[in-house]
Structures are given as structure tokens and as C-alpha cells.
């Protein structure tokens, strides 16, 4: 899955240089997001000034700030579109490298259960998930590096936390603790999901194989055998749905309640009137970015579970290739 792309000189331009390009452009996008955060602070301070004192802000001043946002946003849009276009090509090259490796060893593993599915569907799903999950993970890490210092600096405006009192750099610790709690909660609640997803791939592969054989052989894919195989599919899906139900209860409950955490943490500071609307907005956006970065596992757990099941299937496939090569050499 990895050596065929990153350790193959044929794919150097895409694997190494392409990864570096994605890293640099993503970092630049994060820096533009930092500029947006700064703009929000200035913009809301301007609104507060205008609302507090009529005609204290001229319309052309207000309009100029709106145009500044449009300029930054337009640049983000162009970069985001071009980056996504490049990433899709990058990931498909990765899939191509995997496909070339598996097909070069096809004669060794063609008899393995679900071999065709692993080469075609699993590599496709692996590439699709890596495209979304990998980029999201990279963006989370870079966002954390960019916004953590901002939140650290702006935490100086927070004089105390409710029920606790004065705490240095309070918001940073609140964001970390909130995210760690959510991650541990969902890891515990969803501990059975990877195994169920893996079993799901097995029963689906068995059902698909019988249908494929039934296309060429009349004696295969008979109603009794198909009914039994589909019954296994149905049972596994029902178990999966049950476990995802209480997982989703925990996930959505946590995500909805976590929205109020920064407001509650800022409560004493807000009611004391020691910060402006612009500073409060900057703090909330910086807190949200840091917490969102720490919540990567929380927001992506379902996709990670799917990727784990695909990894197990492809890893088993590669182990079979390695074993077949050893047996052939002996």
C-alpha cells in the first residue's frame, strides 16, 4: 500500500515532490485562514464602534473592510480548487502504483478469496478515503500549529474560568481537555466497529463471489445458497447499525454540547465587560480551530473505521503475496 508508491523511483515526482507541494500549499491556505481570523477581530470591533456611536464609522470604511474579506476569500477559493484538483490526481497515481504491484503478482494470489475485489474495489476505496482523510489530517495538524500560538496569546484576555478561578492560558487547556475527552469517549464507545466493518467486507465478498460464479455456471448462485449468504450480509449490517446507533448518540451529543464550552469558559470575562466584540470573536474562532484540530479523530472516526477494515484486507493480501514468493523460491 505504501512502498509501491513512496519507495518506487517511478513515482518519485508524485509521491515525494507531490507530497511536499500539498504540504506547502495547505500551509499557505492555513495562513490565509489566520488572516481571516484577524480580519474578523477588526471587523467586529468596527461594528461595535458603529453601533455604539452613530456615524462614527463612514460607509466607505465599512465597505473597504468587506472588500478586504472578498480579496482574501477569492484567493482561498482559487487555491482550494487547484489543490483539490491536484490531490485527486495524486491519489489516483497512488492507486495506480498499488494496482501495478498487485497485478504484477496476480499469478501468485489469484486464488485468494476476493482477490479481484481487493485489487479493484479495495484499492479504489483506499485511495478515496486517503484523499479525504489524509488531507483532513494534514490540515488539522497545520491548523493546530498556526492557531495554537494565537489562542495562547489571546488567552491573556481571559481573567478567570467559571467555578475554577484564575488560570494561566485557560482556553488552551480547555480546548485540549474537551477534545481529549471526546476522543476517548468515542474510542471506547466505538471499539467494536473496526471488527464489524472487517466482517462486513468478508460477508459481502463471499456473496459477491457466488453471484459472479453464477454468471458462468448454472449450478452456482442457486436460491438456497444465495439466501444463506445474503442472510449473513443482513445479520452483519443489522449488528453494525445497532453499534453505530449508540456511537452516533455519543458523537452528536458531544459535538453539540462542545459548542457551548468556549462561551461558558468566556462567561466571567464577557459579563465583566473586559473584552471587545472583535476580540471575543477572534478568541472564539481561534478556540474553534484549535478544538477542531484536536477533534480530528472525533469527526473522522467512522471513516477511520472503514479505512482500518480496508487496510486489514489489503495487508492480508500483501502477506499472501510475500508468502507465495517465499514458497516459490523454495
C-alpha positions in Angstrom: 0.0 0.0 0.0 2.8 2.4 0.8 6.1 1.0 -0.6 4.6 0.6 -4.1 4.2 4.4 -4.2 6.6 6.1 -1.9 9.6 3.7 -2.3 9.3 3.3 -6.1 11.5 5.7 -8.1 9.0 5.6 -10.9 6.6 7.6 -8.7 9.1 9.9 -7.1 7.7 13.1 -8.7 4.2 12.3 -7.5 4.9 10.7 -4.1 7.7 12.9 -2.7 7.5 16.1 -4.7 3.8 15.9 -4.8 3.5 15.4 -1.0 5.8 18.4 -0.5 3.7 20.6 -2.7 0.5 19.6 -0.9 2.1 20.4 2.4 3.3 23.8 1.3 0.0 24.9 -0.3 -2.0 23.6 2.6 0.2 25.6 5.0 -0.4 28.7 2.9 -4.2 28.1 3.0 -4.0 27.9 6.8 -2.1 31.2 6.9 -4.9 32.8 4.8 -7.3 31.4 7.4 -5.2 33.2 10.1 -5.6 36.4 8.1 -9.4 35.9 8.0 -9.4 35.4 11.8 -7.5 38.7 12.2 -10.0 40.4 9.8 -12.9 39.2 11.9 -11.5 40.8 15.0 -11.1 44.2 13.3 -14.4 43.9 11.5 -16.5 43.2 14.7 -14.7 46.0 16.6 -15.7 48.3 13.7 -19.3 47.1 14.0 -19.3 47.6 17.8 -17.9 51.1 17.3 -20.6 51.9 14.7 -23.4 50.6 16.8 -22.2 52.4 20.0 -21.8 55.8 18.3 -23.9 56.7 15.3 -21.9 57.9 12.3 -18.6 57.1 14.0 -17.8 54.9 11.0 -18.1 56.1 7.5 -19.7 53.8 4.9 -16.6 53.7 2.7 -14.6 52.5 5.7 -17.1 49.7 6.3 -17.2 48.8 2.6 -13.4 48.7 2.5 -13.3 46.1 5.2 -15.8 44.0 3.3 -13.7 44.2 0.1 -10.7 43.1 2.1 -12.5 39.9 3.1 -13.6 39.3 -0.5 -10.0 39.6 -1.7 -8.7 37.0 0.9 -11.7 34.7 0.3 -11.2 34.8 -3.5 -7.6 33.8 -3.1 -8.6 30.9 -0.8 -11.2 29.7 -3.4 -8.7 29.6 -6.2 -6.1 27.8 -4.1 -8.6 25.3 -2.7 -9.9 24.4 -6.2 -6.4 23.9 -7.7 -5.2 22.0 -4.6 -8.2 19.6 -4.7 -7.7 19.0 -8.4 -4.0 18.2 -7.8 -4.8 15.9 -4.8 -7.3 13.9 -6.8 -4.6 13.2 -9.5 -2.1 12.5 -6.7 -4.3 9.9 -5.0 -5.2 8.2 -8.3 -1.4 7.8 -9.1 -1.1 6.2 -5.7 -3.9 3.8 -6.6 -2.2 3.1 -9.9 1.0 2.2 -8.1 -0.8 -0.2 -5.9 -2.7 -1.7 -8.8 0.5 -2.2 -10.8 2.1 -4.0 -7.8 -0.8 -6.3 -7.2 -1.3 -7.2 -10.8 2.4 -8.0 -11.2 1.9 -10.6 -8.6 -1.6 -11.7 -9.7 -0.4 -15.2 -10.7 0.6 -15.8 -7.0 -2.7 -14.7 -5.4 -5.5 -15.1 -8.0 -6.9 -18.0 -5.9 -7.2 -16.0 -2.7 -10.8 -15.3 -1.6 -11.9 -11.9 -3.0 -8.7 -11.3 -4.9 -10.4 -9.4 -7.7 -12.3 -7.3 -5.2 -9.1 -6.4 -3.3 -7.3 -5.3 -6.4 -10.2 -3.3 -7.9 -12.6 -2.1 -5.1 -10.3 -2.1 -2.1 -7.6 0.0 -3.8 -10.3 2.3 -5.1 -11.8 2.8 -1.6 -8.4 3.1 -0.1 -7.5 5.9 -2.5 -10.8 7.6 -2.0 -10.5 7.6 1.8 -6.9 8.6 1.8 -7.9 11.6 -0.4 -10.4 12.8 2.2 -8.9 11.6 5.5 -5.3 12.3 4.7 -5.9 15.8 3.6 -8.1 16.5 6.6 -5.5 15.1 8.9 -2.7 17.3 7.3 -5.0 20.3 7.5 -5.7 19.7 11.2 -2.0 19.4 12.1 -1.1 22.6 10.2 -4.1 24.5 11.6 -3.1 23.5 15.1 0.4 24.8 14.5 -1.0 28.1 13.2 -3.8 28.8 15.7 -2.3 27.4 18.9 0.0 30.4 19.4 -2.8 32.7 18.6 -5.1 31.1 21.2 -2.2 31.0 23.6 -1.6 34.8 23.2 -5.3 35.7 23.3 -5.8 33.7 26.4 -4.2 36.6 28.3 -7.5 38.4 27.9 -9.3 35.7 30.0 -9.1 36.6 33.6 -10.7 33.5 35.1 -12.7 30.4 34.4 -16.1 29.8 35.9 -16.1 27.7 39.2 -12.3 27.4 39.0 -10.9 31.0 39.1 -7.8 32.4 37.5 -5.9 30.0 35.3 -3.0 31.0 33.0 -3.6 30.2 29.3 -7.0 28.9 30.3 -8.6 28.5 26.9 -5.7 26.3 25.6 -6.2 23.8 28.4 -10.0 23.9 28.0 -9.7 23.1 24.2 -7.2 20.3 24.9 -9.3 18.7 27.7 -12.5 19.0 25.8 -11.0 17.3 22.7 -9.2 14.6 24.6 -12.4 13.8 26.5 -14.4 13.5 23.2 -11.7 11.3 21.5 -11.5 8.9 24.4 -15.3 8.7 24.7 -15.8 7.8 21.1 -12.8 5.4 21.0 -14.4 3.5 23.9 -17.9 3.6 22.6 -16.8 2.6 19.1 -14.3 -0.1 20.0 -16.3 -2.9 18.2 -16.8 -1.0 14.9 -13.5 -1.9 13.2 -14.1 -5.6 13.6 -17.7 -5.4 12.4 -16.6 -3.4 9.3 -14.0 -6.1 8.6 -16.5 -8.8 8.9 -18.8 -6.8 6.7 -16.2 -6.9 3.9 -15.9 -10.7 4.3 -19.6 -11.5 4.0 -20.0 -9.0 1.1 -17.1 -10.6 -0.7 -18.5 -14.1 -0.2 -21.9 -13.0 -1.5 -20.4 -11.2 -4.5 -18.2 -14.2 -5.4 -21.1 -16.6 -5.5 -23.0 -14.1 -7.8 -20.0 -13.8 -10.1 -19.7 -17.6 -10.3 -23.4 -17.8 -11.0 -22.9 -15.8 -14.2 -20.8 -18.6 -15.8 -22.1 -21.7 -14.0 -25.8 -22.6 -13.8 -25.3 -24.8 -10.7 -23.9 -21.8 -8.7 -25.8 -18.9 -7.1 -28.9 -21.1 -6.5 -31.6 -19.6 -4.3 -30.8 -21.7 -1.1 -27.1 -20.8 -1.2 -27.7 -17.1 -2.1 -30.3 -16.8 0.6 -27.9 -18.1 3.2 -25.1 -15.8 2.0 -27.4 -12.7 1.9 -28.7 -13.7 5.4 -25.1 -13.4 6.7 -24.8 -10.0 5.0 -28.1 -8.8 6.6 -27.1 -10.0 10.1 -23.8 -8.2 10.0 -25.4 -5.0 8.7 -28.0 -5.1 11.5 -25.3 -5.6 14.1 -23.4 -2.7 12.5 -26.4 -0.4 12.5 -27.0 -1.2 16.2 -23.5 -0.4 17.3 -23.4 2.8 15.1 -26.7 3.9 16.7 -25.2 4.3 20.2 -21.9 5.5 18.7 -23.8 8.3 16.9 -25.7 9.2 20.1 -22.4 9.7 21.9 -20.8 11.5 18.9 -23.6 14.0 18.3 -24.2 14.6 21.9 -20.6 15.5 22.5 -20.3 17.7 19.3 -23.5 19.7 20.2 -22.6 20.2 23.8 -19.0 21.2 22.9 -20.3 24.2 21.0 -21.1 25.9 24.3 -17.8 25.2 26.0 -15.9 28.3 24.9 -18.9 30.5 25.7 -19.1 29.1 29.2 -15.3 29.5 29.6 -15.5 33.1 28.5 -18.6 33.7 30.7 -16.9 35.6 33.6 -14.8 37.7 31.1 -17.9 38.6 29.0 -20.1 39.6 31.9 -17.3 41.7 33.3 -17.0 43.6 30.0 -13.2 43.4 29.8 -13.0 42.4 26.1 -14.5 43.9 22.9 -16.8 42.1 20.5 -13.9 41.8 18.0 -11.5 40.2 20.5 -14.2 37.8 21.6 -14.9 36.8 18.0 -11.2 36.2 17.4 -10.9 34.1 20.5 -13.9 32.0 19.6 -12.7 31.4 16.1 -9.2 30.5 17.3 -10.6 28.3 20.0 -12.8 26.6 17.4 -9.9 26.0 15.1 -7.7 24.5 17.8 -10.5 22.4 19.2 -11.5 21.2 15.7 -7.9 20.2 15.1 -7.8 18.2 18.3 -11.2 16.7 17.4 -9.9 15.2 14.1 -10.4 11.6 15.5 -13.9 12.5 16.8 -15.1 13.9 13.4 -13.4 11.2 11.3 -13.9 8.1 13.4 -16.4 6.5 11.1 -14.1 7.0 8.1 -11.1 5.7 10.1 -13.0 2.5 11.0 -13.7 1.9 7.3 -10.0 2.6 6.4 -8.9 0.1 9.1 -11.1 -2.6 7.6 -9.7 -2.0 4.1 -6.1 -1.9 5.5 -6.6 -5.3 7.1 -7.8 -6.8 3.9 -5.0 -5.3 1.8 -2.4 -6.2 4.4 -3.6 -9.8 4.4 -3.4 -9.7 0.6 0.2 -8.5 0.7 1.2 -11.1 3.3 -0.2 -13.8 1.0 1.9 -12.4 -1.8 5.0 -12.4 0.3 4.3 -16.0 1.5 3.7 -17.1 -2.1 7.1 -15.6 -3.2 8.9 -17.4 -0.4 7.2 -20.7 -1.2 8.1 -20.2 -4.9 11.7 -19.5 -4.1 11.9 -22.6 -2.0 
